[in-house]
Amino acid sequence: MNKKILLVEDDPAILLGLEDYLLEQSFNVIKADDGKVGYDLALKEKPDLILLDINLPSMDGIQVCRMLREHGFQNPIIMITSRGEKIDKVVGLEVGADDYVTKPFDTRELLARIRTNLRRLESGEQEKVESDTNKDLQRHLLAIMFSDMKNYSKKMNRDEKLALNLLQDHNKIMKDSIEKFLQDHNKIMKDSIEKFKGRIVEIIGDAFLAAFESATDCLNCCIMIQEKFRDYNSEKTKHEKIKVRIGVHVGDVIEFEGKLKGDALNIAARIQQIAEPGTIYASENFYMTVKGKTDTEFKKLKTFELKNIKGEIDIYIV
């Protein structure tokens, strides 16, 4: 029997084009151009795989994915979106997406990803997850740190564009410098996280996601990171300086098969996104956890509404 794919996309041209392409590949296709409609169809039709846009009317794809996972939908979900930032990829994957494709995409690559995820489904991995969930699923209250480097993409673009006008030898020096730039950042991050017994959850380019059993250890790690980067930058030129934004939060995290999931990771990532370069921003949960346990001073900023996070959150700066 042909596999059933639910396509949730609000762009009529993409919706029609993908529908025709998938039908040519012998898939059964059901479609929706609205997040809420797509969510209802997924629960009703139980498709073998979902292709899910993020920017949707009535309910965005992040919320659709989260709610489907909360209601026990186990089949593969592939995000298809124009959002190419690392933060959006991290959030999409952490709420339960199995894969992520950025527009514009190659249809052959998309087809390969669809078939790969369907093979996992056929191999019984999804059934194993469902049957073992109660046995293997664990909850932890963890301190979560998310960091990202300021203007790393711009530095890459600047150097690569300049390299087009340079001699071959100088071009090689520029590329080597870019690689060294990232290596220095990663070494500082890894050494600091390991010193304070942190666990590196994921590294995506220059973005680090880490978890700590102790919020005070998390705080001390973040302070050390920023101090090390200040020392590092003191001997560098303007274009060689590394400045990172750090967001921290304390919350409930689900661990399954060695992977961490939950809104706590997403909140830390979103807090990082609003932080100023070279600073540490903390949620009120984090601040209240370390209050009275450290001499570090915090200053309350204001209440923020974070993208794809329910409710408002008070934010503090270290």
N, C-alpha and C positions, 0 to 999 in steps of 0.2 A: 504494500500500500504506500502511495506517495506521501512524503512528509508534509505536514501542515505548517505553514509559516504565517505568523501574524506580522503585518507591516504597519507600523504606527508612524506616520509622517504627514506634516501639514503642508508641505510644498507640493502642489498638484503635479508639477512636471516630474519631480523625483518619484512621487508616489506611483504615477502611471508608468514611468520608465522602469522602475524596479519590479512592479507587478508583471509587466510584459516579459522582462528578463527572467524572472523566477518561474513564470509559467512555461517559458521555453525550456527551462532546466527540469521540467516535470514535477515542480512543487505545486501543492495546493496552496493558494494564497487567499487570506482574508485580510482586510485592510481597514484602517481607521485614520482620520485626520485630526483627532482630538484625543487628549490624554485620558480623560475620564471614559470616553467611549472605548478606547483601546484597553484600558484596565478591565472594564466590564466584559469585553470580548475575550480577553485572556482567561478570565475565570470561567466563562461559559464554554468556550471552544477548546480550552486546554491545548494550545498549539504545541508542536514539537520544538519550535524556536521562535523567538520574537526579535524583530529588527525595530529598535526603538529610538526615535529622535528625542532630543532633550528639550528643545524649544517648541512647546506644544500649547495649544489653547486649553484653558480650564484646569489642567494639571500637567506640570512639566514631567519630563521623562525620569528625572531623579526620583521624584515622589512616586511615580508609577512603579518603578523598579523596587523601591523600598517596600511599598505596600504589597506588591505581589509576593515578595520574599517573606514578608510577615504573615501572609495568608497561605504559606506553604507551597507556592509555585516553585518547582525545582528545575524545570527545563531551561535550556540556555537562553540568555538575553544578551544581544549584541547592541551596544549603543552606536548610533550613527548620528553624527552631529558636526556642526561647523565650529564648535568650541574646541580649539586645539591646545589650550593652556594645560600644563601639567596638573594644575589644581583641579580642573574639571575631570580629567582622566582619573585622578586619585579618588575623588568623591564618587564618580560613577562606578568604579570598580569596588569601592568599599561598601556601597549600599547593595551590592549583589550582582552587578553586571559581570558577565563572563568574558566579554571582549569589548573593544572600543575601536571604531573606525571613524576617521576624520574626513569630512567633506573638503574638497572634492576627492572621491575615491575611485579606484579602479575596480570595475565590476568583477574581473577575474579574481582579484585579491579577496573581494568580499565573498565570492562564491567559495573560495578555498577556506575562508574562516567559517562560513556556514557549515561546510562539510566536515571540517575538523571538529566543531562543537557537536554536530549530530553524531559523529563517530563515538565521541565520549558518552553521549546519551545511550547509544546502542550497546556500548561495552558494559553498561550496567553501573557506571560510576555514579550517575545521578540517583539510581535506586539505592546504592550503598549509602549515599549521604542521607537519604530520607530515613532508612532503617536504623542508621547508627546515630542519628542526631541526638536523641535523648541520652545515649550512653556516653558520647564523646564531647558534647557541647558543654563548655564551662564558661562561667561568667567571672570577670575580674573587675575590681575598681582600680583603675590605673591612671597614672599621670601621663598624658600624651604630649609630645613635642613635635611640631612641624616647622621645618625651616626651608627657606628658599633664598637663592642668591639674587641680589638686585642687578637688573640689567645684563644678566649673563647672555641672553639671546642677542641683545644689542651689541655687546662686545664681539660676539661671534660674527654677526653681520658686518660690523665695521671692519674687522680684521680680514674676513674673507673677501670683501669687496676691494679692500686695499691691495690684497694679494694679487688680484687680476692685473694690476698695473706695475707689479714689481718683477724683478728678475727671478729666475727659478730658485736660486740659492736663498734669496731673501724671503721668497714665498715659503720655503721649507722652514725657515727660522720662525716665521709668523705662526705656522700651524703647530710647530713644536711648542711655542709659547702658550697657545690656546690649550693644548693638552696638559701642559704643566699647571696652568691656571686651575683647571678642574681637579687635578691630582692633589694640589696643595689644599684646596677646599675640602676634599673628601678625607684626607689624612687628619686634618684638624677635627672634623666632625666625628670620625670613627674613634680616634684616640680619646676624645672627651666623653663620648657616650659610653665606651667600654670602661673608663675609669670609674664612672658612677653607676656601674651595674645596669646600664640601660640596654634595651633590646632594640636593635635596628629592625624595624618592621618592613621597610621598603625604601629603596633609593631609586628615584626616577630622575636621571640627569643630575641636576644640582639640587634637587629637593630631597630632604631627609624626613622620614617619618619614624619616630622612636617612642618606646613605651618604658615606663619606670614603675616599679612597685612602690617607690617612695616619692612623694611630691617634692620633698626637700632635696633629694638627690637630683631630681629633674631640674629644679631651680638652680642648684649649684652647677650642674652640667651646662645649663644655658648661659650662666654668668661666665663660666670658664671659656666657653666658645667665643663669646663676644670679646672677652679680654684677649684671647689668642689672636683673633682677627685684628684687633686694634694694634697689637704688637707687630703682626705680619704687615699691616698697612703702613706702619711708620717708616718702613724702608722701601716702599714701593712708589712708583710713579702714579699719577692720577688714573691712567687707564689700566694699571695692574692691581689696583686696590679691590679687595673683596669685601662687600658688605652684605650681611644676611639679615633677613627678617625672621623672627621666631615667634610662634604662637603656642601657648600651653593651655591645657585644660585637664580637669580631673573628671572622670565619668565612668559609667558602666560599659564594659567592653566584652563582647562575646568572642571566645576562642574556640575554633573548630579545626581539627587537623593541622594544628600549628599556625593557623592564620587568625588574625584579629579582625573583627568586624564591629561596626556600630557607629552611632552618631558622635561619640566622643572623639573619634578620629577625624570625622568631618568638621566638627566644631573647631578643633585645634588648627586644621588646615585653613578654615575660613578666617580665623583670628589672625593667622600669619599673613593672610592676604591684605589685611587692613593695617598691619604694623608698619612703622617707619623703618627704613634701612638702619641696621645697627642697633635695634632695640629688641626688647622682649615684651610682648603683650600677653596678658593672662586673663582668663575668665574669672568671674566672681567665685565659682566653685574652687578653682585653683587657689585663689587668694585666701579664701576662708580656710582651706586645708593647711596652708603653711603659716597662717597668721599665728603669732606667738611662738613659733618654732624657729624663727630666723631673725637676724638683725637687718636683713635686706628690706629696704623701704619700697613701698608701692604707692603709686598715685592713681586715684580713680580718674578715668578719662570721661566717658559718658556711656550711655546705653546705645548699643548697636543692634540693627537688624541684619543678620548674616544671611547671605544667599542660600536658599534651600534648607534653612534651619528654622524650625518653628519657634516662635516667641522671640523676645528681646533678651539680650545678654549684656550685663554690666562688664565693662572692660577696664583693666588696670594696666599701668605701665611700670615695669621694674626700674 
